[in-house]
Amino acid sequence: MTISRDSVLDILRKIQDPFSKKDIVTANIVRALTVENNDVRFVLEVEAQQGLAMESVRKTAVEALENLPGIGKVSALITAHSNQAPPPNLGKGGAKRPPAKGPQKIPGVKKIIAIASGKGGVGKSTVSSNLAVALAAEGKRVGLLDADVYGPSQPRMMGVSGKPASPDGKMILPLHNHGVTMMSIGLMVKEDEAVIWRGPMLIGALQQLLNQVQWGELDVLIVDLPPGTGDVQLTLAQKAEIDGAIIVSTPQDVALLDARKALDMFRKTGTKVLGMIENMSTHICTECGHEEHIFGHGGMRNEAKRFDFPFLGEVPLHIDIRLAGDSGVPIVVSDPESKQAMAFKKIARELIAQNVL
């Protein structure tokens, strides 16, 4: 059976666009539709701020087409665009830009703390999840936003699964576990499915995760940033009132070089650095008790002293931390009296003692 373009369009006309209330074909958001050898490919082109909500529409459209008899492979992507900015004011008579909105408060959220690193693989997400749980154990109302769009890991680390609901099609209801309110783009896609988005989509998705999630009343929202100094970091600094950032790094020189770049980014965006954490600081053999500094030791403490930032603490390299994260029960919950858990608890208490929270 040969699949025709018209038959594909007939299926897509049954899928509603939640924003225009029209079907997605009539709403003119189906673009680049091709049907070759019964394989179907198309793009949903939407406004940048609609990207996250349209992911469910994309999935519904793909599933509907996959039920069409004789269908081959179905591939659909979301791409986003924003309205073109007016030209800059180059002199008298030039067009003026509208005033840009500065950083905004998130309703109900008292403080926002970003957990950042210049380099990937230094344990930033592990620190974020354990710090969130440790602060919740201290009686704080804590939210955790996984802003690492390309590599979301918090659903696995926090033991959260299932797609968040949106009863009104506008506000998204976050999920909860271990006393923490949590939201991640990883909850909106399959665990092994790549997120293939351009910069505008990233920006739109982050703004939705900040402003269209029903966070409720929180003492602090911890934002687990992706590594580097790109679109997500800049958007967060420009769109949300960040109360401070914590830099995470391992002790070796290569990681510290990138940590300095993260420090420089926050300096340039006017974001206060609350402190620095050295992860994988030391390893103690579980068999003989020998302590070994696999990645070096004391690098972040020296950096904190050099730049006059608080040094919040050291977290050891230990298999139990990794196993706890993989199981969805952070070490602060699974083994709260262990030395590994106490390292995170000490950092949480230090932040409270500094009146950060």
Number of C-alpha atoms within 10 A of each C-alpha: 7 12 18 14 14 10 13 19 15 12 16 20 17 14 18 18 19 16 13 10 11 15 17 23 19 14 14 13 17 19 15 11 14 15 19 13 12 17 14 22 17 18 18 23 19 18 17 22 21 20 25 22 21 19 16 14 18 20 14 15 22 21 12 16 21 16 10 13 10 11 18 16 14 17 15 17 17 24 20 21 17 12 7 6 8 10 10 10 11 9 8 7 7 10 12 13 11 8 6 7 8 11 14 14 16 21 13 13 17 16 19 23 23 26 23 28 32 24 23 15 13 19 19 25 26 23 20 27 31 25 26 31 29 30 24 20 19 12 10 18 21 25 28 28 25 27 28 22 20 15 15 21 23 27 22 17 22 26 16 20 14 11 16 15 12 15 9 8 10 15 17 21 19 22 20 16 14 20 17 23 22 27 28 24 24 27 22 17 16 11 14 7 9 12 17 12 17 13 15 18 23 25 23 22 24 28 21 20 22 22 18 19 20 19 26 15 14 19 19 23 26 23 26 26 23 25 22 18 20 11 16 23 23 14 16 21 20 17 19 17 18 21 17 18 23 22 25 29 30 30 27 17 14 11 21 21 13 19 25 17 16 24 22 14 19 21 12 9 12 13 18 16 18 19 19 26 25 26 23 21 25 22 18 14 11 10 6 7 9 9 11 14 15 13 18 14 19 17 18 28 19 13 18 18 11 9 10 10 15 19 21 25 19 25 24 18 21 17 12 16 21 15 14 19 23 15 14 20 23 29 27 26 16 16 16 16 12 12 15 20 23 17 19 27 23 16 22 24 17 17 17 14 10 10 8 14 18
